[in-house]
Amino acid sequence: MCAQAALAQRQAFIRLRGVTKAYKTGAGEVTVLKGIDLDFGQGEFVAIIGKSGSGKSTLINMLTGIDRPTAGEVWVGDTAVHTLSEGQMAVWRGRNLGIVFQFFQLLPMLSLVENVMLPMDFCNTYPPRRRRERAMHLLGLVDMATHAHKLPSALSGGQQQRVAIARALANDPPVIVADEPTGNLDSKTAEAVFALFQQLTAQGKTLIMVTHDSSLAQRAHRTVLIADGEIVNEYVARALPTLTHQQMLHATRRLQPLHFPPGATIIQEDTHGDQFFIVTAGTANVFLRRPGASDVMVASYGPGQYFGEIEALRGGKWRATIRAAPDTPVDVVALDRATFIALLAESEATREVIERVVESRLAENETSRL
């Protein structure tokens, strides 16, 4: 099941609605986030990626309450985070969020066990006599219990990051937010940290990770791509990965969402076709007309797959009929032909991929009609 379908089956635990963030500078007002709408499900592991300056860290600051939106709403569970006072925010954050920073931010004069105990002391979440025991337990989870009484300066960067994760778990928060948590780690340590994050989501925690490591991001449940302060449609990114982030964002702005009930015809063979479709939910079945025989189903496309590329590239009538599967509805997003052609003109790599797909599908269609 794709992440979006799974998320649709449960109420979003974190909701951003129309979140905008603008800063005043000497050169005028700069808008860093532009009307972000985004949901995160409970137990979901989401990677947020984007180029430097795209708005990733600002988005994280909205989620954690470290900064406040200029406009819009941020909800975590039933809490309207954007309405909390500074005092309320500090208490709420301590009890509900575990934050893992790129540069660890362990207090240098406290031992590791004392660093992990600190959130419990601040929020008074466990009886004093239990806090050290819990801190040792958490250090054990990240294989750092034998170093419990050392100062952070005695540890490697990877070891400090493990302790930072233990500290983030101190108050058993439902949400873990990690800002470039593997950015300063070697590949082996980064892999160990990622594996720990996967264990946490398996236990039901929501984990949101900003990362520049695309290989790690692809292993999360879902990847959110941000460009120029806006969210790129994830299915555009999956279907056309060779586009630049800015090209993906341009395509996202031009998408037309369409919904089809079970069994409905999406496109009809021999009628005029001028759109490119990407499936976002459900299954679309492809049928070809055979001379003197009934239509034959030759392919099925699911979320992230596309169709209509032949007609969008070459023009003319639809060369197949495509219907929603008989048992489930289908959601697609459509690009008009002019936008599609313009994107291919800007991205030679994408054009080459599409042309190969077109040739392959035309050959398959000819074979299937025999």
BELJO-V212992 format. One record per backbone hydrogen bond with DSSP energy under -1.0 kcal/mol. CO is the residue of the C=O (numbers start at 1). NH is the residue of the N-H. If there is no record, write none. Layout:
co->CO nh->NH
co->CO nh->NH
This chain:
co->2 nh->6
co->3 nh->7
co->4 nh->8
co->7 nh->10
co->13 nh->77
co->14 nh->40
co->15 nh->75
co->16 nh->38
co->17 nh->73
co->19 nh->36
co->20 nh->70
co->20 nh->71
co->21 nh->32
co->21 nh->33
co->23 nh->30
co->25 nh->28
co->28 nh->25
co->30 nh->23
co->33 nh->21
co->36 nh->19
co->38 nh->16
co->40 nh->13
co->40 nh->14
co->41 nh->44
co->44 nh->207
co->45 nh->221
co->45 nh->222
co->46 nh->209
co->47 nh->224
co->48 nh->211
co->49 nh->226
co->51 nh->54
co->54 nh->229
co->55 nh->59
co->56 nh->60
co->57 nh->61
co->58 nh->62
co->59 nh->63
co->60 nh->64
co->61 nh->67
co->71 nh->20
co->73 nh->17
co->74 nh->81
co->75 nh->15
co->76 nh->79
co->79 nh->76
co->79 nh->81
co->80 nh->83
co->81 nh->84
co->85 nh->89
co->86 nh->90
co->87 nh->91
co->88 nh->92
co->89 nh->93
co->90 nh->94
co->91 nh->95
co->92 nh->96
co->93 nh->97
co->96 nh->175
co->98 nh->177
co->100 nh->179
co->101 nh->104
co->103 nh->105
co->107 nh->110
co->111 nh->115
co->112 nh->116
co->113 nh->117
co->114 nh->118
co->117 nh->121
co->118 nh->122
co->119 nh->123
co->120 nh->124
co->127 nh->130
co->130 nh->134
co->131 nh->135
co->132 nh->136
co->133 nh->137
co->134 nh->138
co->135 nh->139
co->136 nh->140
co->137 nh->141
co->138 nh->142
co->139 nh->144
co->140 nh->143
co->144 nh->147
co->145 nh->148
co->147 nh->150
co->148 nh->113
co->150 nh->112
co->151 nh->154
co->152 nh->155
co->156 nh->160
co->157 nh->161
co->158 nh->162
co->159 nh->163
co->160 nh->164
co->161 nh->165
co->162 nh->166
co->163 nh->167
co->164 nh->168
co->165 nh->169
co->167 nh->170
co->169 nh->172
co->174 nh->206
co->175 nh->98
co->176 nh->208
co->177 nh->100
co->178 nh->210
co->180 nh->183
co->182 nh->185
co->186 nh->190
co->187 nh->191
co->188 nh->192
co->189 nh->193
co->190 nh->194
co->191 nh->195
co->192 nh->196
co->193 nh->197
co->194 nh->198
co->195 nh->199
co->196 nh->200
co->197 nh->201
co->198 nh->202
co->200 nh->205
co->201 nh->204
co->206 nh->176
co->207 nh->46
co->208 nh->178
co->209 nh->48
co->210 nh->180
co->212 nh->214
co->213 nh->217
co->214 nh->218
co->216 nh->219
co->217 nh->220
co->222 nh->47
co->224 nh->49
co->225 nh->232
co->227 nh->230
co->229 nh->34
co->230 nh->227
co->233 nh->237
co->234 nh->238
co->235 nh->239
co->236 nh->240
co->240 nh->243
co->244 nh->248
co->245 nh->249
co->246 nh->250
co->247 nh->251
co->248 nh->252
co->249 nh->253
co->252 nh->255
co->256 nh->334
co->258 nh->332
co->260 nh->330
co->261 nh->264
co->264 nh->324
co->267 nh->322
co->268 nh->271
co->271 nh->318
co->274 nh->337
co->276 nh->335
co->277 nh->307
co->278 nh->333
co->279 nh->304
co->281 nh->331
co->283 nh->325
co->284 nh->301
co->285 nh->323
co->286 nh->298
co->287 nh->321
co->288 nh->296
co->290 nh->293
co->296 nh->288
co->299 nh->286
co->301 nh->284
co->302 nh->305
co->305 nh->279
co->307 nh->277
co->308 nh->312
co->309 nh->313
co->310 nh->314
co->311 nh->315
co->316 nh->273
co->318 nh->270
co->321 nh->287
co->322 nh->266
co->322 nh->267
co->323 nh->285
co->325 nh->263
co->330 nh->260
co->331 nh->280
co->331 nh->281
co->332 nh->258
co->333 nh->278
co->334 nh->256
co->335 nh->276
co->336 nh->340
co->337 nh->341
co->338 nh->342
co->339 nh->343
co->340 nh->344
co->341 nh->345
co->342 nh->346
co->343 nh->347
co->347 nh->351
co->348 nh->352
co->349 nh->353
co->350 nh->354
co->351 nh->355
co->352 nh->356
co->353 nh->357
co->354 nh->358
co->355 nh->359
co->356 nh->360
co->357 nh->361
co->358 nh->362
co->359 nh->363
co->360 nh->364
co->361 nh->365
co->362 nh->366
co->363 nh->367
co->364 nh->368
co->365 nh->369
co->367 nh->370
